Amino acid sequence: MNTLSHESCWVVTDGAAGNRRQALALAEALTPSIREIIVQLRAPWSWLAPRNLPGARVALGRNEDSLLPPWPKLAIGCGRQAAWATRQIRCWSGGATLAVQILDPRIDPAHWDLVVTPRHDGLLGDNVLHSLGSLHPIDDAWLADGRDAFAQFAALPEPRLGVLIGGDRHGSRLEPAALDAFLAATRARHAADGGSILVAASRRTPASSLPRIREAFAGLPGVVWTGSTDGPNPYPGILGWADRLVVTPDSVNMLSEACATGRPVHTLVSAPLPEKLARFHAELRSAGLLHDIDAVTAERQAPLRETATIAAEVRRHLGVA
């Protein structure tokens, strides 16, 4: 069995926060010896990634020297541009580097040693591992760190309602009417339960929506974060301190991470969801992890933490320790 050692794992992404978070979470579950590489492909390679075109080295532009030997034992990528890079690294290294790709690369998974993708993507193959949600670093220690970093939240009235607001995603917008319905339902939940609120918008939340978010929660005890002008992003503190969470329905990552806390998670779906996202919601609900926004639930539920299990499967499939 191969052993991962110094700089033995490259983590390759396009720099997008969600992609980095998943790839780093898996890498950190496998080895502390990590080198992170951000890949920004030039056109036309970026248009067709991860498909192969002639002149692959030119595709990297000024970052051409970012993917050079000595090759690592393992390369983990997340996202389409990273899929191009992990595919090339596997080829350029003559197979010495084991390539693991997170999320459906949208071409034959045989171009990688292993592909890790959520079940709702529907990708099948002998070298495909399936998770229910997205990979993340959240465990008890991570949540404790979040509570320590935002210790001031302990003084807020209980129960604390965590509110995570996403935004536009590929193929669909966060429509103003849907956001208004979500905000009204969240206020109604708070009115029924009492306590305080811990609200965070995301990078994808449209700027035009931020005033409505602030207005919706004005006067309620708690914290409303809509950007860096409000101070440090309290996301880790919200996950650490919330007794219950409500999450907009658009983000697989946010829903997965909310479900990792072991606290009940709620959402409001006021318009048809894209097919894959609808399958994900259905799987969460079937597992008892996601509820209507006004549902009565227990104070705790089983946490959705799949990264360690997937890491163990990666070790087993690739024969690395």
N, C-alpha and C positions, 0 to 999 in steps of 0.2 A: 504494500500500500504506500503511495506517495505521501510525503509529509509537506504541508505548506510551511514556508519559512520566510526569511527576510524579503520584503517586496515581492512576495510570491503571488499576490492577488492584485490585479488591476481592476478598478471600478470605473466603468466608462459610461458616461451619459452625455446628453446635450445641455446639461446644466439646469434643466427644469426641476423645480423643487420636488415635485412628486416622484419623478424618475430617480433623482439622487437619493431620496429617502428610502425607496425600496431597495435599490442596488446596494447602498451602504449598509442597510439593515441586514441583508443576507450575508454580505462580506464580513461584517463584524461578528456575525454568529459563527463564522468559519475560521477566522484568523485575525490577529491584530496587525498583521503585516500587509498593509494596504497602501496602494498608490492610486490617487483619484485623478482621472483624466477627463477633461471636458472636450468633446468633439463637436465642431461646427463645420459641416460639409459645405463645399461650394456647389453651386448649380453646374451641371444637371444632376450630379450624384445625389444631392439632397432631395431632389424631386422624386427619385426612384428608389431611394434606400428602403430596404437593405439589398436590393437587386444589384448585381455586379455589372459594371461598365468598364471599358478599357481605361487605363491611366489612373488606377486607384490611388496612387501616391499623390497625384495632382489634386485629388478631391479634398485633401486636408489643407491645402493652401499654406498659409503661414505657420500652421501647426503641424507641418509635415514631420518634424522631428519628435512629435509626441508619441508616436507609435513606432519605436525602434527597439531592436534587441539591446541587452539580453531580455528574452521573453519570459514572462511570468509562468508559473505553473497553472494559474487559473485567471481567466478574464470574465468578469460579470458585467453585463450591460443591461440597461433598461431604456426602452424607447427605440424608435425607428432608426435614428442616426447611429445610436450605439449598437444596434443590431448589425448595421453595416460594418462597424469597426470590429466587433467581436468575431464576425465571420471572417474578416480579412486577417485578424491576428491569428486565428486558428490556421488559416492557409499559409500565411507568411512564416509561421513558426514550424511548418512542416508537421503539424499535429502535436508539437511539444506542449502547446498551451491548450488546456481544456476550456472550452467556451460555453458559458451559461448565459442564456438570454431570458430576461424577465419581460413578460407581456407577449402577446401574439405577434410574431414578426411579419405575419401576413404572406409568408412564402413557406416552402417546405421546411419543417423543423429539423430535417436531417442535416442542414447546413451548420448546426450547432451540436455540441455534445449533449446538451440538456436545455430544455425550454421550460420555464416556470410561468404558468398562466392561470388566471382565475377560471373556475369551471364555467362561468357564464360566457366566456369567450368561445366555448365550443370547439377548441382545438384538440385534436387527437393525434397520438403518435406513440411509438414505443419509448421515445426519449422525452416525453412530455409529463411534467409533474403538475398537479392541479391543487390550487388553494381555493378556499371559499371567497376570501377577500384579498386585499392588497397586503404585501409584506410591510412590516414596520418594526421599530425598536421597542415598542411599549411593553413593559413588564412592571412588576411591583417596584423595582428599584428606580425605573424611569419615572413612574408616577410620584414616588417619594421625592425625587429631585425636583419635579415640577411643584410640589407643595412647598418645598424649602425655598425655591426661587421666588415664589409668590406667597410667602407666609402671611402677608397682610389679608389674604382672602379668608383666613380663619376667623376673623372678626365679623364677617358678614353674616346676616341672619340665615339660619337653616330653615328649610332645605335650600341648597344652592342649585339653581337651574342653569346648566351650561347650554349655551346657544351658539351653534356653529353655522355660519352662513357662507355658502359657496357662491357660484356665479355661472357665467357662460362656460359651456364646454363644447367640444367638437360636435357640430351637428345640431346644437340646441342652445337657446338663450334662456337666461333667467328672466322670464317675462315679468314686467312690473306687477301685473295682476296676481301672478303666482307668489311673488315676494310679499305683496300686501296681505294675501291670505295667510301665508306662513307667519308673518309678524303678528297678525291679529290672533291667530290660534295660539301662538306662543304666549302672548299677553294673557289670554284666557286661561292657559295652563298655570301661569304664575298666579293669577288671581285666585284660582281654585286651591293651589297648594300653599301660597304665601312664601315667605323667605326672601331670597335675593336672586339676582341674575348675574351671569358671567357671559358676556357676549363678545364674539370675535368674528369679524368679517375675514375674507381671504383675499389673496392676490387676484383671484378671478372675479371678485364682487365688482360689478360696474360702479364707476365713480358716481354716476347719476343716482345710484341707489343709496349711497351712504347717508345723505341727509334724512331719508325716510327711516333708515334703521335707527339713527340717533333720536329722531322724533318719536318713534314707536316706543322706546324704552325710557324716555325722559321722565324723571321724577321717581323712578323705581330704584330701590336700594341695590347697589352692585356696581359693576364695571361694564362699560361699552367701549370696545376697541374697534376703530375703523381704519387705522393706519398708524404710521410711525409718529405722527404728531401727537398721538395719544400715549406715547411712551413705548416701552418694550412690548412685543407681542405676547399676550398672556396665555397663548394656546396651551403650553405645558401646564400652567397653573389651573386652567379651566378643566382639563382632563383629570388633573390630580385632585381637585377640590369638589367637582360637581357631584351632587347626589343623584342627578338625573340629567340627561342630555336630550336636546332636540336639535336635529340636523336637517338642513335642506336636502332634498332627495337627489341632488345632481352629482355628488362626489363619492366614488367608490373608496378613495383614500380616507376621507373624513369619516364616512360611515364605519369603515373597518377600524379606524383608530378609536372612535367613540365606543364601539363594541368591545375594544380591548380593555376598557376600564373596569368591566364587570358591573357597571351601573346600567339601569334600564335606558334604552335609546329609542327615541321617537322621531317620526317624520310626518310631513303632510304632503301627499301627492295630489295636486289639484288639476293636473293635466297629464295626458298619456306620456309615459316614459319611453325613450328609445328601447328597442327590443332587448339588447344585451343588459342594459341597466335595469329593465323590468325583471329580467331573470335573476339578477343579483338581489334585488329587493325581495323577490319571492323566496329565494334560498335563505336569506336572513330571517324572514318571517317564519319560514318552516322550521328553522332551528331555534325559534323563540328568542331571537336576538334583536328584532326590530318590531316596533309597535306603532299603532296610530297615536296621534299626538295627544288624544284625550283618554287613552287606555289606562286602566288601573293595573298596576304591576307590582311585583315584589320589589324590595329595595335593592336586591342584588340579582345578577344573572351570570351565567358562565361567561368568562372573558374569551374573546376571540383572539387568540395569540398563536399564529401558525408559523412564525419565522423559524423558531427552533426546530420544529418538526420538518419543515422544508429543508433546513440546513442539514439535518441528519440524513434525509433522503438524498441530498446532493452528494454527501460523503459516500453513501452506500453505492449510488449509481456510478460515481466517477472513481471510486477507490482511493479517496484522499482522506488524510487524517489531519 
